[in-house]
Amino acid sequence: MKYRSIATIGMSNCLYNFGFFALLAYAPLALGLTPLTMGVIFLGWGVLLARTSYFMSPKLKVRF
């Protein structure tokens, strides 16, 4: 990359994402959760994210 700052930010982002998804993948094993429990957790997370995005984004758009 031509600009050092962009390369540094890109590498930091890559390492952050790798660490986050590694933690996300192995946390259920450490916590002793079953696949069904993890499925319910992620389903709830997705539904809440979708609802929040749908209802809050117009309000945030008006505000900002």
C-alpha positions in Angstrom: 0.0 0.0 0.0 1.2 3.5 -0.8 0.2 5.1 2.5 1.6 3.7 5.7 -1.4 4.9 7.8 -3.9 3.0 5.6 -1.8 -0.1 5.8 -1.6 0.1 9.6 -5.3 0.6 10.0 -6.0 -2.2 7.6 -3.7 -4.6 9.5 -5.2 -3.6 12.8 -8.7 -4.2 11.4 -7.7 -7.6 10.1 -6.2 -8.6 13.5 -9.2 -7.2 15.4 -11.7 -9.2 13.2 -9.7 -12.4 13.5 -9.6 -12.0 17.3 -13.3 -11.2 17.6 -14.5 -14.1 15.4 -12.1 -16.5 17.1 -13.5 -15.5 20.5 -17.0 -15.7 19.1 -16.4 -19.2 17.8 -14.7 -20.6 20.9 -16.7 -18.9 23.7 -19.6 -21.4 23.6 -17.1 -24.2 24.2 -15.6 -22.5 27.2 -19.1 -21.6 28.6 -20.4 -25.1 28.1 -23.3 -24.0 25.9 -25.2 -26.4 23.6 -25.7 -25.7 19.9 -29.4 -25.2 20.5 -28.7 -22.6 23.2 -26.2 -20.8 21.0 -28.7 -20.8 18.1 -31.4 -19.2 20.3 -28.9 -16.6 21.5 -27.8 -15.7 18.0 -31.4 -15.7 16.7 -32.4 -13.3 19.5 -29.3 -11.1 18.7 -30.2 -11.0 15.0 -33.9 -10.2 15.7 -33.0 -7.4 18.1 -30.4 -6.0 15.7 -33.0 -6.1 12.8 -35.7 -4.4 14.9 -33.3 -1.8 16.2 -32.0 -1.1 12.7 -35.5 -0.8 11.3 -37.0 1.4 14.0 -34.0 3.5 15.2 -32.3 4.3 11.9 -35.0 6.8 10.8 -34.8 8.5 14.2 -31.0 8.7 14.0 -31.2 9.9 10.4 -33.4 12.8 11.5 -31.2 13.6 14.5 -27.9 13.6 12.7 
